[in-house]
Each structure stands twice: as C-alpha cells, then as structure tokens.
Amino acid sequence: MTLRDWLQARSPRPPDQLAERIADVLGHAAPSDADPASACLNAAEALLTDLLSRRSAGRESALDLLAVDALTTYAFEAASASPETIPERAGEAMRRFGALARQ
C-alpha cells in the first residue's frame, strides 16, 4: 500500500484544501510505499522548518500550520499499528521539533 493509499483510507477525510496541502508537502513520498509514520513526521518537520523561517506567520500560514498538525497526527496514527514504538517515536518527535525552536 502506498502512502497516498494509506492517507486516502483515513476517516474522516480532511477538507479538500487541507488534503491537497498534505499531498503537496509529502511530494514524492506520497506515491511510494514509505513508512507512513516516518514519512508524515519528516514532512511535518520540513514544513515546520519552513514556517519558522518565514518573517511572518500570520493568517496566510494557517493552512500550513494545520498541515503540520495533521501530518503529526497521521504519524502517530500510523505508529499505533506498533504500540510499543510510540514512546520512542514521541521522544524523537519532541527532540526534532524542539530543536527547531532553538534554531
């Protein structure tokens, strides 16, 4: 199953505009059979890095903020298939996102 297929199987579906932004952010990973948890977390981190580099994060950034949130949620939804990995993944996500705040 590709990442795109996995995302399309999620319920409830996100609003169209958000689903399109998520697909854009995932880019080349979406049609692949990449691990959904890793691919979504990597995409969330990349988009958050971009958001933090902007001079202003006003209303024009709202869709991207929602996409970061959705991708992070999807990462943990995918990780729930192997519950024993969640503490390690959560720690990794906190370290990665926390490091962005220190840049």
C-alpha angles and dihedrals in degrees: 000000000000123000089248090054091047091052093047089054092059117109130241096033116227119243112283095252092052092045090052092050091049090051090049092051093047089051113161093008094065098074092042131087091244119151102272094217094053096038093050094046091048091050092047091051093048093050092045089051088053092048092051092051093058119102090227132023101193132139090307087070096053096099091050091049089051090049091052089051093047094047091050090049091049090049091058093041088056091045090055087076084076104033093182089067096055099087091051093045091048091051091048092050092049092049093048096045092041091053089057091059090056095054 
